[in-house]
Amino acid sequence: MLIKVAAIGQRMPQWVTTAWQQYARRFPQAVSLELAELAMRRRAKNADIERLRVQEGRALLAAVPKGARAIALDIKGKSWSTRELASEFEGWMSGGRDICLLIGGPDGLSADCLSAVGESWSLGPLTLPHPLARVVLAEQLYRAWSIVNHHPYHRE
């Protein structure tokens, strides 16, 4: 199963890249965690933010692999506990489709993008900087995998 994360924003700090790679390497061959960094549109002083959001949303949707189940990360999405995420993860694995998680730019995702995807997940009510959200996402996906597979990484 491929879990692709398509995210607006490039040139993350080295600690983000290192952390992402650490978690991606922990998955077994049967599960691949992949990151696609997409260019963020330039935000000038009087930029039309909605137009930029729409353009970024189109780029994100274009990055979804054919046949994959797309899920947007959005503050208004479903919020799952770790155990609930593990249950979702188990469903993803048994569903037989790849997963593509979409992370918008600093102004979020356009309404068109959210409606095209139809499913959204919230990492919680806290506002996280995009670099940190990527690391939290990678860690939580690995933790969910570890719960499903009875790996000792997760302890309660």
N, C-alpha and C positions, 0 to 999 in steps of 0.2 A: 504494500500500500504506500502510495506517495502522499505525503502531507506537504503541500506547497503553501508557503506564506508569501503573498504578493503585497509588498509594502511600498508606500510612497516615501521617498527619502533615500538618499545615497550618502556615501562618505560618512559612515557612523564612526564614532570614536573606537579606537582599537579594542578597548575593554568589551565593547558590545560584540564586535566580530569574534573575539576570542571566546566569550561566553557562549555565543550562538553555536560556534563550531564545537565546543566542548559537549553541549547537549546533543547536537546533531549526530556526533560520532558515537554516542552511547546507545542509540537505537540499533536493533539487530538489522540484518540485511533485508528482512521482510518488510521493514518499515523505514521509509526514507524521508527525512526532514530536509526540505529544500527552501531556500530563500531567494526571491526575485525582488531586487530593489529597483524601483521605478523612479524616474526623475520627478522631482517636485517642481511644479510650475512656479515661475518667479513671481513673487508678490511685491509689486511696486507700491508706492505710497497710496495711490488711488485705484488700486487693482479691483476688478470686478470679481470678488471672492466666489460668488456662486458660479460664474463661468469657469473659474479655475477648478472648483470642486467637480463640476460636470466633466471637464477634460480629464482630471485625474481619475474619476470614476470610470470613464470609458477605457482608460489605460489599464486600470485594475481588472475590469471585466474581460479585456482582451488577453490578459495574462492567465485566465482560468483555463486549465487544460481541458480539452474536449472530453465530455462525459464525466467530469469531476463535479462533486457536490461543493458548491460555493457557500461560504459562511462569512458574513461581514462582522468585523469587530466594531462594536458600536456601544456607546454608553447606555443607550436605550434598549439594548438587546437583553436576552435571557442571562441571568447571573447564576452560575452553577457553583456549588461547593466542589471540593476536590473529588469527593466520592461521586457526585453527579456527573462531573466531567469524565471520570473514569467510565461510568456507565455509557455516556455519549460516545466516548472513544471506542468502547467495546462494540457499540452499534456501528460505528464507522468501519471498524475492522471487518465485521461480519457482513456489512452491506456490499462489499465487493467493489466499491467505487473509490477513486482517489478523492482527497479533500483539498480544497483551496480556501485558505483563510485570507481575507482582505483587510488590510490596514490602511486607512486613508491618511491624508496629509494633516497638517496642523489645524485645518478648519473642518475636519471630519469628512464624511462621505456624502455625496449628493443624494437627494431623494430618489433620483432615477436609478442610481447604483443600488441603493438599499432595496428598492422594489424589484429590481431585476434579480437580485440574489434571493430575496424573500425570507431569509433566515439570518438572525444576528445573535451574537454572543457578546456579553459585557464581561470584562475582567473585574468589574466591581465599580463601586461609586467613586473611587479615588481617581483623580486625574494624574495619569502617569506620563512622563515625557516619552516620546516615541522610542528613543533608544532603549530605555528601561523596559517599556512594554514588550519589546521584542524578546528581551532576555526572560522576563516573567513568562511570556507565552511559551517559549522553548522549554523552560523548566517545568511548567505545568503540563505540557504535552508529554514530556518524559515521565513525569510523576504519574500521570494517568495510565500510560503504557505499563509502568512498573506495578501499579495496583492490579490491572487486568491480568498481568502475567505472573503475579505473586513473587515479584522481584523484591529483594529486601530494601531497596532504596526508600520506599515510603514506610514510615513508622507512625503508629498512632499511640 
